Structures are given as structure tokens and as C-alpha cells.
Amino acid sequence: MRFTPLAALVSVLAVATCTPVERGAVAPPSGPAFAHVQDLDGTPDMIVDAKTLATSWVVYDQELKESFCSIEEANLAPGKYRLLRFTVVTPNIGDADIYIGDPNRHWDPNGDGDGSDSDGLFENNACHRHYHFRNYALYQLIDSTGKITKARKNGFCMIDVKPYNEDAPPKSWVYRACGRPARPELGLPEVPGNQGISVGYADEYYKWLGGQYFVLNDPNAPLIPPGQYTLRIWVNPPFTAKKNEPCPAVDPQGFCHMFKESNYDNNIGEAVINIPDHPGKKGYGPGGGTDPVDEIVDDEDRPDK
């Protein structure tokens, strides 16, 4: 069995363990499965489901509450903001799983509670109290002149949310546990995780997740005026590693990626959108029609519709 370079970063662990929205959701199993043998013979290939992106985006005027972690992360004061929300689906169409395993062992390999020996693949999100995979996706908003007006890197819990190809469904639902660090102050132990994306499955980041948006009237940044834009999502984007930053995989152009793929040229999904003068109460865009809801956390219990 041949392992990918990312899998090679992971020692053998005791806890080894897209469909567009309109195709229907799959109910997750009742608990994590750690006994499955991963399919690592080959190489993953990630894409972005552009159809879901094009049919899910919506502009809302939404109240961001003090309790929302995205307020803290974006350095915003609580209040009402104009948001562009959208759903991102990232299927694995390759011939091997993306295998990450337990983020606790990436963050704290020797289990002493100190992340100073982290391998750099995960960040410990202090507000959400869980881990985020670094450099998983790049979100960009591009104006009609080609200028990138908004950009942010996003890290997530990577799990199997739904099968991408229902005509040839994968054999089993494998990766479905985000994992959490211990919280000694509350007497809570760490929760083992099992992250990855199986061949034929897709992870999905629904538009109501915390931080799954651009703030169009951010007081700390230039105002985004009404008009036509391109929303671009880049999964496993290229980057130049800084000092002490991991570079698990290198593409033919010499850029780093967080995991190896058989094809780095199909990692972008785009949708043309229109930002209105007034989005209305129910929002403007194909993903509108309902009142905004409170944010949800990007863990294994997140909804997919």
C-alpha cells in the first residue's frame, strides 16, 4: 500500500480510522468510526463544486452577535453588517483518500498538553475550542476589473459529509470526527478525531457556518460597492512557506500545498454574483428566501442544507 506524503507525516495512530445541495443530504452515522482501513493506494484530487457555489450565495444584512466567534476572529464589534454568504463543497475525485487522522496528535504529538511540538498542520482555535486545518481553502472576491477586493484563507475540520457521485457511491463513510483538545480548566479530556476526505466523498461548508462569509461593509477595510463580482474558491491553494512553516507537498511550479494531489490545476471553482444596493430582509441571491440564522460551529454535527 502506497502512502501519500501527508499520510507519511502521520505515525500509525491507535485511532486510525459533491453532491450539490439539491441532490439530498446523507444522515451521518451515530458515532465516529476508527476501525476503517484507509484507501491510500494512489493520490487524492480535490475540486470545488462550482454549481453549489453558484446556487448558494446570498447577500444579507445580518446581526452578528457578541457570542459569535467570527466577530472576534474578524476584529469586528457586534452589530449589523452586510454579508455575502455561500456554501463551499470540496469533493475528492482522486483514487486515494486524504488522510489526516487525529488533529490532537498533530498539534501535540507527545500528548503533554503543550503544542510547541506541533507539526504545523493545525491551528488551535481558542474561541471555537477546536482545531482548524491550515491553508485548506482560499476565498477571493474579484471585481469587474480583475482586482481582488476581498481574500481570506480558511481552515476547517475535514470530514466526509456526503457522497459526491451517487451513481457510483463509495463503499463506506470513513472520516467523521473533528476531535477537540482537552480543557483541563473544566475537567474535560481531549476528544480523539479522525479527519480526512474519502475517495468519492465531499466535505461541505454550509453558508451558516461561523465565518463562512465576506463582510462587505467592514469598517476596517474598504467598502465593497454594489456591482458584479466573481466569487472564487481555491481548495488546497499554493503558498510559499515561511520560516518554520510546513510544506507537505510541492507542485511542479515549486509552490507548497498542504497535501499532495494528482492534479493541482482543477482546484478552483468560481461563480459570477451581483451585489445589490439593498438585499432586503430575506436576502438577495439564489441562496436567499429565508431570514438569517445564528452561526453554527464547523464540527461533525454541522448541517448540510
C-alpha positions, 0 to 999 in steps of 0.5 A, a space after each residue: 500500500 502506497 502512502 501519500 506524503 501527508 499520510 507519511 507525516 502521520 505515525 500509525 495512530 491507535 485511532 486510525 480510522 459533491 453532491 450539490 445541495 439539491 441532490 439530498 443530504 446523507 444522515 451521518 452515522 451515530 458515532 465516529 468510526 476508527 476501525 476503517 482501513 484507509 484507501 491510500 493506494 494512489 493520490 487524492 484530487 480535490 475540486 470545488 463544486 462550482 454549481 453549489 457555489 453558484 446556487 448558494 450565495 446570498 447577500 444579507 444584512 445580518 446581526 452578528 452577535 457578541 457570542 459569535 466567534 467570527 466577530 472576534 476572529 474578524 476584529 469586528 464589534 457586534 452589530 449589523 453588517 452586510 454579508 455575502 454568504 455561500 456554501 463551499 463543497 470540496 469533493 475528492 475525485 482522486 483514487 486515494 483518500 486524504 488522510 489526516 487522522 487525529 488533529 490532537 496528535 498533530 498539534 501535540 504529538 507527545 500528548 503533554 498538553 503543550 503544542 510547541 511540538 506541533 507539526 504545523 498542520 493545525 491551528 488551535 482555535 481558542 474561541 471555537 475550542 477546536 482545531 482548524 486545518 491550515 491553508 485548506 481553502 482560499 476565498 477571493 472576491 474579484 471585481 469587474 476589473 480583475 482586482 481582488 477586493 476581498 481574500 481570506 484563507 480558511 481552515 476547517 475540520 475535514 470530514 466526509 459529509 456526503 457522497 459526491 457521485 451517487 451513481 457510483 457511491 463509495 463503499 463506506 463513510 470513513 472520516 467523521 470526527 473533528 476531535 477537540 483538545 482537552 480543557 483541563 480548566 473544566 475537567 474535560 479530556 481531549 476528544 480523539 478525531 479522525 479527519 480526512 476526505 474519502 475517495 468519492 466523498 465531499 466535505 461541505 461548508 454550509 453558508 451558516 457556518 461561523 465565518 463562512 462569509 465576506 463582510 462587505 461593509 467592514 469598517 476596517 477595510 474598504 467598502 465593497 460597492 454594489 456591482 458584479 463580482 466573481 466569487 472564487 474558491 481555491 481548495 488546497 491553494 499554493 503558498 510559499 512557506 515561511 520560516 518554520 512553516 510546513 510544506 507537505 507537498 510541492 507542485 511542479 511550479 515549486 509552490 507548497 500545498 498542504 497535501 499532495 494531489 494528482 492534479 493541482 490545476 482543477 482546484 478552483 471553482 468560481 461563480 459570477 454574483 451581483 451585489 445589490 444596493 439593498 438585499 432586503 430582509 430575506 436576502 438577495 441571491 439564489 441562496 436567499 428566501 429565508 431570514 438569517 440564522 445564528 452561526 453554527 460551529 464547523 464540527 461533525 454535527 454541522 448541517 448540510 442544507 
